Structures are given as structure tokens and as C-alpha cells.
Amino acid sequence: MLPLDKIAIIPQLILGAINYEDYSSFNYYNYLDSIGREIMERVDSSQNVTYYPRENLPSCKSGNNEIYFGYVSLPDFFNSSDFVICTYNIWNYFGEREFENQVNSTVRHEATHSAQFCKAGNYLLGVDQRKFSGYPYERVYGPYSIYKQLSYEEKLMELEAFALESEPYFVLRSLERFCF
């Protein structure tokens, strides 16, 4: 007979298997460019961390006037993590005109975090810090930043992710290097 603490895990594993959906079935997949689709293939097939791609989970509703376009959860005890794209938020914030571009940027941003978590230890990927000026710096340190409460290392991780939104091949190489 299994100990009680092991029995509690079994329904979670079963439910996780039942609820798993192929990433290519999500709405955002239809808006990805070819490199975005390659990035999602690498995230989904990662060997170092098991990522569960998802879309519009209830946690996309952040409250506190914060808007999340996506997130990757810290890998848990089983070395698995949610990779979430909040397409409702992207659509509501940017509208039809910018939707495709922002979906691709968000996937690249979150895939950067996926590569960082695969790397473990020192999560930083080695992005040239000169790329942090402008947009990345404003997003992390600006007056409306949702990242103010993060540690210095977590802020550096966010700076890398914002800087790599426009560097999809760096993201792809990082996934290949650290997740396999």
C-alpha cells in the first residue's frame, strides 16, 4: 500500500496527463512566425525541464492593475513548469493590429525564461548588458514596472528576456544549449 503522502500526488499526475494539450492546438500558435514555432517545439521537447504549454489560465488575471502577457513558473519538485501565454490580455491591450507581433515577442520572452530555468544555478544566459538599455531597462525599472519587488538576479533575468524579444535565434540557441 502507498503511503498517504504518495497517494495525494497520483491524482495530480493523472489530472495533469488528462489536461495536457498539444501546444499547436492553442490560439497563439496560429500567430507564430516560423522561428516562433521552432522555439515552441524546443520548449515543448525540453529534456532538462518539462514544460506544459498553456493558454489563458486564471493566473493571467493578476489583479493589482498588473497585466501579464505570459509567464513561466519556476520548475517544481518534479522539474516541471507551466509555460503560459495570456492571449486575452495581449489582444485586449494591443488589439488586432499588434497582436501577432506581441504574441511572438511574448513567446520569445517566456522561452528565454525557459532556457534560464533549464540552465539552473546561475540562470543568466550571458546577454550583452548593453542590450539592456532602452526598452528592457524601462520595462524592468520604469515607473510602471511590475518587477520592482524582484531580487537583483530576477531583474537581470527579466532584462535578458526583454532584450531577447527581438533576438529569436539567440533564444533558440539558448534553448538548444541548456534544455537538451
Secondary structure, DSSP 8 states (H G I E B T S, - for coil): ---HHHHTHHHHHHHHHHH---GGGSGGGGG--HHHHHHHHHHHT-SSSEEEEEES-GGG---TT---SEEE----TTSEEEEEE-HHHHHHHHHHHHHHHHHHHHHHHHHHHHHHHHH-SS------GGGGTTHHHHHHHSTT-S-TTS-HHHHHHHHHHHHGGG-HHHHHHHHHHH--
